[in-house]
Amino acid sequence: MLSSTYKPAISATVTHAPGATLRDSPSLAGSRIKRIAEGEAYSVLGRTADAVWLLLQAEGRCGWVWSYHLHLNAQVHTLPIVSE
């Protein structure tokens, strides 16, 4: 989990919207929380070790999105690795 002092400074903008979904775990098998639309921007809280999935904060909830759907304002490997 994230340290309580971690402050996200990295944002992600949705660039490939078809199929972009916020999920409760970093897997296509994860339950869908909500769809996200092209052009929307979110704070990025972390990533999986392989950086395939990113943990976003959206409307007061956290969820995982496949990184293919996103453009970051920083290098992905600067994000902390987060466990589920």
N, C-alpha and C positions, 0 to 999 in steps of 0.2 A: 504494500500500500504506500501511498504518498506521505511524505512528512507533512505535518500540519503547518510548517513554515514555507512550503513550496508555493511560489507565486507564479502562475502561468504568464509568460510574456510572449508566447508563440501562438499565432492564430492560424487557422486553416480556412480556406474558402473552397466551397464545393464547386468543382469544375466539370465533373462527369456525373450529372444527376440521375440518369436512369438507373434505378436499383440502389441508389445511395440510401442506406438505412442505418439508423442508430440502433445498436443491439446491446443486450445485457451481458454479453460475453464476446471475446474476440474470435468469433467463429460464425460461419453461415448458419450453423445450427442454433445460434443464440436467438433468444426471443426478440422480436422486433419491438422497439420502444416507440420509434416514429420515423417517418420518411423525412429526408432533408432535401432541400431544393437547391438547384444551381444558383450560385451567386450569394448564398447565405454564408456568413462567417461565424466561426466558433472559436473559443479558447481551447487550446490543446493541453491536456494535463499529463500525457505520457504516451508510451508506445509499448508494443510487445518487443521481445528481444530481437526478433527478426525484422522489426519495423513494418510488418505487413498490416497491422492493425493499430489505429490511434485511438486514444481515449479522449473524448471531447466532452465539454460541458455545454449543454443545450437546454435553455429554458429551465434552469434550476436542477436539471437531471444530468447524470453522467452516463455515457454509453460509448460503445466501440463502433468505429467505422473503418471499412477497408480503405487503406491509404490511397489506392488507385483513384478514388473519387475526390481527392483533396489536393489543394496546392498550399504549401506551407510558406510562411514568411521567414523561415529559417531552415537550417539543416535538420533533418529528422533525427540524426544521431545525437543532437544536443539535448533531446528530450530524455527524461528519466525512464527507465524500464519499469513498468508497473505490472504487478500480478493482478489477477482477476479479483 
